[in-house]
């Protein structure tokens, strides 16, 4: 009889955009959903104030991806498409897929209508031995856990 299940390791994941796995990323952050709170004040028949909190609209966190800089033309074409003003054409669906220790898919976070809102390149240092890291922030219109 199992006592409990092992937690998933955070090191084994892939990023998919429109169903295509893209170059490996070293870090993904921002997988979050928040339900805003609406406060509603009313009075009872006796005049006693009551504060009710009810769920409001959902808000999703921006997804930040970090990886070693590559010369992947598809990635930069997407970024350039959006940054040149074609937001509607640049919207993509994607997934962050977590794998277990035996490389079986365990969890999938699907984002909807995502597009890169910010791209930055890490610092460059003459004589350094570090990999150049690019960071991309994706905004999106929804996050589903599958």
N, C-alpha and C positions, 0 to 999 in steps of 0.2 A: 504494500500500500504506500503510495507516494506521500511524503510529508509536505512537500510544497514544490512549486516550480521554480526553476532557475530564472533569474532576471536576464533580460537580453543585454548583451554587450553593446556599448555605444560605438564600437570601432568598426562594425561590419555593416555598411549601408551603401546604397547606390542612389544616384539622382537620375530620374527619367524625365524627359521633356517630350510631350506628345508620343509617349510610348517608346522612345529611343533612349537607351542608357548613354549618358554623356560622360566625359572624362571624370575620373575619380576625384572626389572632393575630400579635403582633409577635415572639414568642419561644416556642420549645418546647425544653425540656431534659429529661433523664432517660431518654432512649431507651437502655436498657441491659439486658443480661442477664449474670448471673454464675452460674457453676457452683461450688457450694461444694465444698471439698476434704475428703475423709475420709482421715485418716491411719490406717493399719493397721500395727501393729508385730507382727513375728513373729520366730522364731528358726529358723535353718537346722539341719540335722541335727547340725552341729558346734557349735552354740550361738552362732553369729554372729548378732547382731541385724540385722534388715532392716526398713527403713521403706518401705512402699508407699503411694503416694498414688493414690486412686481417686476418680472423679467422684461427687459427692453430688447433692442436690436443686438445682434451678434457683432463682434468685432474680432478680426483675425490679425495675428501678429505678422509683421513682414518677415519673410524667410531670408536669412543671410547665408550665402554659400562662400566658402573659402577653398581655394585650390592653388596648386602651383601653376604659374602662368604657362600656357601652351600656345601653339599657333593654330588651334582649332578654328577653321574659318566659319563653320556653322554657328558657333557660339557668338563670335563677334558680328556676324551678319545679323543675328537676332537683336543684339544690343544696338547696332547701328540702325536697324529698321525702326525700332521704337524711338531712339533718340533723334531720328530725322523727322519724327512727327506721325508715323503710321502706327498709332497706338492700337487701333482696332485690328489691323493686320498682324500686329505683334503679340497679341494675346495668345498664350499657350497654356494647356493643361499639363500638369506634371505630377510626379510622385517622388517621395522620399521613402525608400524601401529598406526596412531593417531585416537582417538575416540572423539566424541562430548560429551556434558554434559549428554545426554541420552544414552550413551554407543553405539551409532551407528558409524560404521566405516566411517571416513571422508577423510582420506588421507593415502596413502601407498607409502613408499619409498623402492623400491626393489633394492638390490645390487646383483651383479653377480660375481660368482667365488671368494667369500670372504674366507679368512683364517686368523686365529689369528697370528699376527706377534709379539705381546708382551703381556705378562700377568704380572701384579704386584699385590702384596698384601699390603694393607695399614698397617700402623704402629701398633704394638702390645704394650700394656702398662699394666703391672701388676697392678691389682686393678682397672683398668678402667671399665667403664660401656658402652663403645661404641661397635657397631657392627663392625666386621672386614669387610673391603670393598676390593673387588677385582676389578681390572681395566683391561680390555682387549681391545687391539687395533686390529681392523680388517682392513686388506687391501683388496681391491677388484678391479674389472676391469670394473665397470660401475654402474651408479646409475640412475634409472628410477623412475619418479613420476607417480603413477597410481591413 
